[in-house]
């Protein structure tokens, strides 16, 4: 690792951890949150996070088939409609510089999530993007 960012910036790091802890209590459910975290890790190429969140999902009973197919979720048909809407939003928010988080991706969320859950989902995506970008940049 390049530097020990958690030790060097403890208040900032603890803020991220506080957000993670708050999201663990969300009505989204830990399995969906972890699935989102895993997809963000895939998109950002964070090997540390890939291992961490795959292990967490297996511990929560996720099938290996689902984990293996997550990168091709849109054609693999291993996700529920609720999970697919969340992962589609995950991709749009993670790639917001190009996607601009379009209404065509946002509107399907409303079929499966209430406003508070959409807010929590968006925070979860943003949080994991922060974590993965730090981990990749610092060579964790």
N, C-alpha and C positions, 0 to 999 in steps of 0.2 A: 504494500500500500504506500502511496506517495506521502501522505500525512495522516495523522490520526484526527480527522475532522471532528469526531464526537468529543474528543478531549479538548481540542483547541477552540471549539465553538460550542461549549456545553449548553448555553441558554438557547441558542438557535436549534441545536439538535433536540433538546428536550421539548421544544415547541412542536417539532415534527412528531415526536413520540406521543405527546399529549393529543395531537390530532388523530394519530393512529389508534390510541386507546379509546377516544371518543367514538370513532367510527366502528370499533369492535362492538359497541353497544347499539348500533343502528338497527332499525327494523329491516334493513336489507338482508341481514343474516351474514354470518362469517364466511360461509361457503361461497356466496356470491362475491363478497368483498375480496376474498382470496383469489377467486377466478379472475376478477378484474386486475388485481395486482399481478397475477401471472401473465396476463396478456400484455400489460404495460411493460413488464420485464422482457417479454419476447420482442416487443416493438423497439425497445431501447437497447437490446443486446446486453443485458446485465446478467452475467452468468451466476453471480452470487444470489441475486434475487430469484432467478429461475429455479435454482436448487431449493431455496428457502420456501417459496410459495408452492412448488410442486409437492414438496414433503408435507406442508401444511394441508394441502388439499387431499392428498392420499390419506393423511391422518383423520380427515373429516369424512372419508368414505368415497371420495371421487374416484371414478373408474380410470384405469390407466388408458383406456380407449379415449375418454374425454380429454385427458391431458395430452395424449399423443396428437389428437386431431385439432386442438385449440387453434393452432396457427392457421389452419384451413377451415375454421368453424363455419364460414359462410357456404361451403359446399359439403361439409362432412355430416351435417344434420345430427350432431351429437348434443346440441344445446336445446334447452327448452326455449319457447318463444320469449320468455322473460329474460333468460340469460343472453339470448341472441341480441335483444334490444340493448341490454347493458353493454355487451361487448362491442356492438356497433358504435355506441356512444363513446366507449373507451377509445376506439380507434379515431373517431372524429376529434375528440378533445386532445388526445395525444398528438395528433397531427394538425392541430388547429391552425398553424401557419399556412397550411395548404387547404385544409378542408373548410375552414371558417365555421365549423360546427353547424351544418345546414339544418334547416327545418325538416328536411326529409329524413334525417336521422333522429332529430329531437322528438318529433311528433309521435312516433311509435312508442317512445318511453311512456307517454301519458296513458297508454293502454295497460301498462303493467306496474307503474309506480305512481305514488302520490307525490305532491310537490316536495315534501320534506325528504322523501327517498331520492328524488332526482337531485336535490341539493347535496345530500350525503354521497350519492354516487359520483357526482362531479368533484366533490372534495376528495374522495378516495382516489379518483383518477389523477387529480392534480398532485396529491400527496405522493403517490407512487412514482409519478414522473419526477418529482423532486428527489426522492430517495434514489431512483435508478440513475439519474443524471449525476448525482454526487458520487455514487458508488463507481460508476464507469469513469468519471473524471479523475477520481482518486485511486483508481485501479484496485478496488476492494476485491 
